[in-house]
Amino acid sequence: MGRTVPTWRNRIEAELSALNDFERALSTVDKLALERLKNGVRIRRTAGGMMPAHDSWKPMLLSMLLECYSRIDELERTIDNIITEE
């Protein structure tokens, strides 16, 4: 029997691919930032698949927000370490 519902991974990759035209119009710096966000979605793909959603964007946006927060947290720890060393 064939699969009628695309896998979560395929749904996510299709949504991320839909951003290609948008990405082409971005500056180099913004392209790198978007790529980091897209990778954050891929890293958290398993967690996103656990959230029942007809709209792929809800878990994708949560994953992107977590990626941003993780980066902020990492930078705060780096700053704290620099301050502590002084």
C-alpha positions in Angstrom: 0.0 0.0 0.0 1.2 3.5 -0.8 1.5 6.2 1.7 -1.1 8.9 1.3 0.2 11.4 3.9 3.7 12.8 3.3 6.2 12.2 6.1 6.9 15.0 8.5 10.4 15.3 7.1 9.1 15.6 3.6 6.5 18.2 4.7 9.2 20.3 6.4 11.7 20.1 3.5 8.9 21.1 1.1 8.1 24.2 3.2 11.7 25.1 3.6 12.2 24.7 -0.2 9.3 27.1 -0.7 11.5 29.8 0.9 14.1 29.6 -1.9 12.8 32.6 -3.9 12.6 34.6 -0.8 16.1 33.6 0.2 17.5 34.6 -3.2 16.4 38.2 -2.6 18.1 38.4 0.8 21.5 40.0 1.5 24.4 37.6 2.2 24.1 38.2 5.9 20.4 37.5 5.9 20.8 34.4 3.8 23.2 33.0 6.5 20.7 33.9 9.2 17.9 32.2 7.3 20.0 29.1 6.7 20.8 28.9 10.5 17.0 29.1 11.2 16.3 26.4 8.6 18.9 24.2 10.2 17.3 24.8 13.5 14.1 23.4 12.1 15.9 20.3 10.8 17.7 19.7 14.1 14.4 19.8 15.9 12.5 17.8 13.3 11.7 14.9 15.7 10.2 17.3 18.3 8.1 19.0 15.6 6.7 15.7 14.4 5.4 15.1 17.9 3.2 18.2 17.8 0.0 17.3 15.9 -0.5 20.2 13.4 -2.1 20.5 10.1 -0.1 23.6 9.5 3.6 22.8 9.3 4.6 26.3 10.1 3.6 26.2 13.8 6.2 23.6 14.8 8.6 25.2 12.3 8.3 28.6 13.9 8.7 27.2 17.4 11.9 25.4 16.2 13.1 28.7 14.7 12.4 30.6 17.9 14.3 27.9 19.9 17.2 28.3 17.5 17.2 32.0 18.2 17.0 31.5 21.9 19.7 28.9 21.9 22.0 31.3 20.1 21.2 34.1 22.5 21.8 31.8 25.5 25.2 30.8 24.0 26.2 34.4 23.5 25.1 35.3 27.1 27.3 32.5 28.5 30.2 33.6 26.4 29.8 37.2 27.7 29.5 35.9 31.3 32.7 33.9 30.9 34.6 36.9 29.5 33.4 39.1 32.4 34.3 36.4 34.9 37.8 36.1 33.5 38.5 39.8 34.0 
